[in-house]
Amino acid sequence: MLMKFLWGWLTVKKHIRRFFVSFLCLTLLFWGLYFFMNKKDSSEVNWYDLSVNYPDFTISYGEYTAVVSDGKIVSNDLGIINVGAIGGNMDSYLEYGFILPQLPRNSSYLIVNQSRDRNEVFMTKLFCMDAKNGFFTKISSEDSGKIRISNSGNVDTEYETETKQTIFSTNSKVTTSWRNLSISGSDSGFNITIQKNRFIVDSDSENTIVDMEVSGNINSLTCEGISIPKRGIKVHEPKPGICEIRAIGGSVLQSDVYGCSVILATRGGNNMETLKNIPIGSKIEEPEVPIKEGYIFQGWYEETSKTLWDFGTDTVTENITLYAGWRLEEE
């Protein structure tokens, strides 16, 4: 009887042990999947950097507001952080820096500039350093007003009267050959919306004239005297390397080659000017022969190989760097 009891007890204990081991494995698997599905990318941030060169303003999101007077926070249910004065000298105004909480999706901050007694431009910059959802926006204006900036870098300005403004905007999600858009003109308000493959620009007044620049790391393209029609314009890339400005629902206002850039790296030789706005698929003229003391120039080589660039047949299809080849002068 005792032997049967002991054998039964050991068998039950064995099943209990198996149950707990299985339960533990399932629990670890569940929590592993939970943390994997809910983990945040290390590149994501939960704050924005704001800097302004005026001391008095309010900033709000929904019902939450912070009031800044003389560069200091005097009321703050928004939860912003003052990092103090971050620039300025005898010839320019101080910049006041603040850290802002990250906005929910499809929302924006409203900044109301309450500084009036100024003789120079008012400047507002908002920056989010995020590889996936980062943006940078800079607004300069000759008068104080209201600025709304979304969590994707979209900008909407509002002034009591026609005011000269320059707005720079970029977003990490932009896929066109250029990432940055800058407009400059006078109106009571502008709106810039950043989409993955285009910028949308609108103004309060019809037929407002603006100067515009699109740019990347090296290339840039300036378009002057663009008239913004009633429904606004879109700046997009209908073909690789082509910048087209088109009226919304209308005709093409301007189309130019943005193209590619070719960096000429002389590897210790004299500096060579970078070739810009090269049409995609076109050949380039052979540059002047660089000079490097004690060496003889051997030609230009492609960046990914040891193959000489053939200026008679090779074409540029993307941004590239050509490297100068050298050999020592014979004694």
C-alpha positions in Angstrom: 0.0 0.0 0.0 2.8 2.4 0.9 4.6 1.7 -2.4 1.4 2.4 -4.4 0.8 5.7 -2.4 4.4 6.9 -3.0 4.2 6.0 -6.7 0.9 7.9 -7.1 2.2 10.9 -5.2 5.3 11.0 -7.4 3.2 10.7 -10.6 0.9 13.6 -9.5 4.0 15.7 -8.6 5.4 15.0 -12.0 2.3 16.3 -13.7 2.2 19.3 -11.4 5.8 20.1 -12.3 5.0 19.8 -16.0 2.0 22.1 -15.6 4.0 24.8 -13.9 6.9 24.6 -16.4 4.4 24.9 -19.3 2.6 27.8 -17.5 5.9 29.6 -17.0 6.9 29.2 -20.6 3.6 30.5 -21.9 3.8 33.5 -19.5 7.3 34.3 -20.7 6.2 34.0 -24.3 3.2 36.2 -23.7 5.2 39.0 -22.1 7.9 38.7 -24.7 5.4 39.2 -27.5 3.8 42.1 -25.5 7.0 44.0 -25.2 8.0 43.3 -28.8 4.7 44.6 -30.1 4.7 47.7 -27.9 8.4 48.6 -27.9 9.3 52.1 -29.0 12.0 52.8 -31.6 15.1 54.1 -30.0 15.1 56.9 -32.5 11.7 58.2 -31.3 11.5 61.2 -29.1 8.8 62.6 -26.8 9.8 66.3 -26.9 10.3 69.2 -29.2 12.8 72.1 -29.1 11.3 75.6 -29.5 13.4 78.7 -29.8 12.1 82.3 -30.3 13.8 85.7 -30.3 10.8 87.5 -28.6 10.3 87.4 -24.8 6.5 87.5 -24.5 4.1 84.9 -25.9 1.6 82.2 -25.2 1.7 78.6 -26.4 -1.2 76.2 -26.3 -2.5 72.8 -27.2 -6.2 72.4 -26.7 -7.2 73.5 -23.2 -3.5 73.5 -22.0 -1.6 76.8 -22.1 1.8 78.2 -21.1 2.4 81.9 -20.7 5.9 83.4 -21.1 6.8 86.9 -20.1 10.2 88.5 -20.4 11.5 85.1 -21.4 10.3 83.4 -18.3 7.4 81.0 -17.7 4.7 82.6 -15.5 1.9 80.2 -16.1 2.3 76.6 -17.2 -0.4 73.8 -17.3 1.1 72.7 -20.6 4.2 71.3 -19.1 6.9 73.1 -21.1 10.5 73.5 -19.7 12.5 76.7 -20.0 16.2 76.1 -20.9 17.0 79.8 -20.8 18.6 82.3 -23.2 20.5 80.4 -25.9 22.0 83.1 -28.1 22.3 86.8 -28.9 24.9 89.5 -28.7 25.1 93.3 -28.8 23.9 93.3 -32.4 21.0 90.8 -32.1 18.2 89.8 -29.7 18.4 86.8 -27.4 16.9 83.5 -28.3 14.8 81.9 -25.6 14.8 78.1 -25.6 12.0 75.8 -24.4 11.3 72.0 -24.4 7.8 71.1 -25.3 5.9 67.8 -24.8 5.4 65.7 -27.8 2.0 66.2 -29.5 -0.5 63.5 -30.2 -1.0 62.5 -33.9 -2.8 65.1 -36.1 -2.5 67.9 -33.6 -0.6 71.2 -33.4 0.7 73.9 -31.1 -0.6 77.5 -31.3 2.0 80.2 -30.6 0.8 83.8 -30.1 3.5 86.4 -30.1 2.6 89.2 -27.8 5.9 91.2 -28.2 5.2 94.4 -30.0 8.1 96.9 -29.6 10.6 95.5 -32.0 12.6 96.9 -35.0 13.9 93.6 -36.3 12.2 90.4 -37.5 10.5 88.0 -35.2 11.8 84.4 -35.4 10.2 81.1 -34.4 11.9 77.7 -34.7 10.4 74.3 -33.8 12.5 71.2 -34.1 11.8 67.5 -33.6 14.8 65.2 -34.0 13.2 61.9 -34.9 14.4 59.6 -37.8 10.8 58.6 -38.6 8.7 61.6 -37.7 11.2 64.5 -37.4 10.7 68.0 -38.7 12.1 71.5 -38.6 10.2 74.7 -39.1 11.5 78.3 -39.1 9.3 81.3 -39.5 10.6 84.9 -39.7 8.2 87.8 -39.9 8.2 91.6 -39.6 5.2 91.7 -37.3 3.9 89.7 -34.4 1.0 87.3 -34.9 -0.2 83.7 -34.5 1.7 80.6 -35.7 0.3 77.1 -35.7 2.7 74.2 -36.2 1.6 70.6 -36.4 3.4 67.5 -35.2 4.5 66.9 -38.8 5.9 70.4 -39.4 2.9 71.8 -41.2 2.7 75.6 -40.7 -0.2 78.1 -40.7 0.5 81.8 -40.0 -2.0 84.6 -39.2 -1.3 88.3 -38.9 -3.6 91.3 -38.5 -2.2 93.0 -41.6 -0.1 92.0 -44.7 3.3 91.1 -43.3 6.5 90.0 -45.0 7.3 86.4 -44.0 9.9 83.8 -44.7 9.0 80.2 -43.9 11.3 77.2 -44.0 9.8 73.7 -43.6 11.1 70.1 -43.8 10.1 66.7 -42.7 12.0 63.4 -42.5 9.2 61.6 -44.4 9.7 63.6 -47.6 10.7 61.4 -50.6 11.3 63.9 -53.3 14.8 64.7 -54.5 14.7 67.8 -52.3 13.6 67.7 -48.6 13.3 71.4 -47.8 11.0 74.2 -48.9 11.4 77.9 -48.3 8.9 80.6 -49.3 9.2 84.4 -48.9 6.4 86.9 -49.5 4.0 89.3 -48.0 0.5 88.4 -46.9 -1.7 88.2 -43.8 -1.1 84.4 -43.7 0.4 81.4 -45.4 -0.2 77.7 -45.0 2.4 75.0 -45.8 1.4 71.3 -45.7 4.1 68.7 -46.0 3.1 65.4 -47.7 5.3 62.5 -48.5 5.8 63.4 -52.2 4.8 67.1 -52.3 4.5 70.4 -50.5 1.2 72.3 -50.6 1.4 76.1 -50.3 -1.6 78.4 -49.9 -2.0 82.1 -48.9 -4.9 84.2 -47.4 -5.0 86.5 -50.4 -5.3 85.4 -54.0 -2.4 85.8 -56.4 0.1 86.6 -53.7 3.6 86.7 -55.2 6.3 84.6 -53.4 9.9 83.6 -54.0 10.5 79.9 -53.4 13.5 77.6 -52.9 13.7 73.8 -52.8 16.9 72.3 -51.4 18.6 69.2 -50.2 22.0 68.5 -48.7 23.8 70.1 -51.7 21.4 70.9 -54.6 19.1 73.9 -54.5 16.7 75.5 -57.0 15.2 79.0 -56.7 11.9 79.9 -58.3 11.1 83.6 -58.2 7.8 85.5 -58.7 5.4 82.6 -58.2 1.8 83.8 -58.0 -0.3 81.6 -55.7 -3.8 81.1 -57.1 -7.0 80.8 -55.1 -6.7 77.1 -54.3 -3.0 77.2 -53.7 -0.1 75.3 -55.4 1.7 72.0 -55.1 5.4 71.6 -55.4 6.2 68.1 -56.5 8.4 65.8 -58.7 6.4 64.5 -61.7 9.6 62.9 -63.1 12.9 62.1 -61.3 14.9 65.3 -60.9 12.2 67.7 -62.1 10.7 70.3 -59.8 7.2 71.3 -60.9 5.0 74.0 -59.4 1.4 73.5 -60.3 -1.8 75.3 -59.4 -4.1 73.0 -57.4 -6.6 71.7 -60.0 -5.0 73.8 -62.7 -2.0 74.3 -64.9 1.8 74.1 -64.5 3.2 77.5 -63.3 6.8 76.5 -63.5 9.0 73.5 -64.2 12.8 73.3 -63.7 15.6 70.8 -63.5 16.5 70.0 -59.9 18.7 67.1 -60.9 21.7 65.6 -59.2 25.0 66.8 -57.8 28.5 65.6 -58.5 31.1 66.2 -55.8 34.7 66.3 -57.1 36.9 65.0 -54.3 40.5 65.8 -55.1 42.0 63.8 -52.2 44.5 66.4 -51.1 44.5 68.5 -54.3 43.1 71.9 -54.9 39.4 72.4 -54.2 37.0 71.9 -57.0 33.5 73.3 -57.3 30.7 70.8 -56.9 28.6 70.3 -60.0 24.9 71.0 -59.3 21.5 70.6 -61.0 22.8 68.0 -63.4 19.8 66.5 -65.3 19.3 62.8 -64.6 20.6 60.7 -67.4 22.9 63.3 -68.8 26.7 63.5 -69.4 28.9 66.0 -67.7 31.9 68.0 -69.1 35.3 66.9 -67.9 36.4 69.3 -65.2 39.8 71.1 -65.2 42.7 69.0 -64.1 43.3 69.3 -60.4 46.7 70.0 -58.9 48.5 68.2 -56.1 52.1 68.9 -55.4 54.3 65.9 -55.9 51.7 63.9 -57.8 50.5 63.4 -61.4 46.7 63.3 -62.0 45.4 60.0 -63.3 41.7 60.8 -63.8 38.4 60.7 -62.0 37.2 57.4 -60.4 33.7 56.4 -59.4 33.0 56.2 -55.7 32.0 52.6 -55.6 34.7 51.1 -57.8 38.1 51.6 -59.2 36.7 52.3 -62.7 37.7 55.5 -64.4 34.7 57.8 -65.2 34.3 58.1 -68.9 33.1 61.6 -69.7 32.2 60.7 -73.2 29.8 57.9 -72.4 29.0 57.8 -68.6 25.8 59.5 -67.4 24.7 60.8 -64.0 21.7 59.0 -62.6 22.0 60.0 -58.9 24.1 62.1 -56.5 27.7 60.9 -56.8 31.2 61.6 -55.8 34.1 61.3 -58.2 37.5 60.8 -56.7 40.8 62.1 -58.2 43.4 59.4 -58.9 47.1 60.3 -58.3 50.5 58.7 -58.7 53.8 60.0 -57.3 56.0 62.0 -59.7 59.0 60.0 -60.9 62.3 61.1 -59.3 
